[in-house]
Amino acid sequence: MARRTRLTGVDGIEIFFTGLLILVSILIAWFAGYVVYKLYKGQA
């Protein structure tokens, strides 16, 4: 039998949460960089 390439419900949920994880990781990295920038700017 040929395997279907259509996404099942579980695959869709997995893709959604993986994308959400990547988005939140980028947001956390941006916020950490912003905080460090503001801290160094405040010292000057």
Phi, psi and omega per residue, in radians:
M1 nan 2.493 3.088
A2 -1.415 2.413 3.130
R3 -1.364 2.342 3.126
R4 -1.343 2.448 3.141
T5 -1.678 -0.041 3.128
R6 -1.195 2.467 -3.127
L7 -1.253 2.412 3.016
T8 -1.609 3.087 -3.136
G9 -1.064 -0.700 -3.120
V10 -1.159 -0.719 3.138
D11 -1.129 -0.681 3.120
G12 -1.128 -0.718 3.112
I13 -1.157 -0.702 3.137
E14 -1.115 -0.744 3.107
I15 -1.130 -0.726 3.128
F16 -1.055 -0.867 -3.091
F17 -1.257 -0.546 3.057
T18 -1.151 -0.751 3.069
G19 -1.098 -0.701 3.098
L20 -1.109 -0.711 3.101
L21 -1.088 -0.752 3.117
I22 -1.135 -0.761 3.139
L23 -1.080 -0.787 3.137
V24 -1.168 -0.647 3.104
S25 -1.108 -0.733 3.095
I26 -1.126 -0.726 3.124
L27 -1.102 -0.736 3.120
I28 -1.139 -0.754 3.124
A29 -1.110 -0.732 3.108
W30 -1.100 -0.776 -3.109
F31 -1.134 -0.702 3.104
A32 -1.102 -0.754 3.087
G33 -1.116 -0.668 3.126
Y34 -1.144 -0.729 3.122
V35 -1.119 -0.777 3.112
V36 -1.095 -0.733 3.102
Y37 -1.038 -0.812 -3.137
K38 -1.156 -0.614 3.119
L39 -1.142 -0.791 3.138
Y40 -1.208 -0.607 3.129
K41 -1.187 -0.589 3.137
G42 -1.208 -0.432 -3.133
Q43 -1.300 -0.475 -3.055
A44 -1.294 nan nan
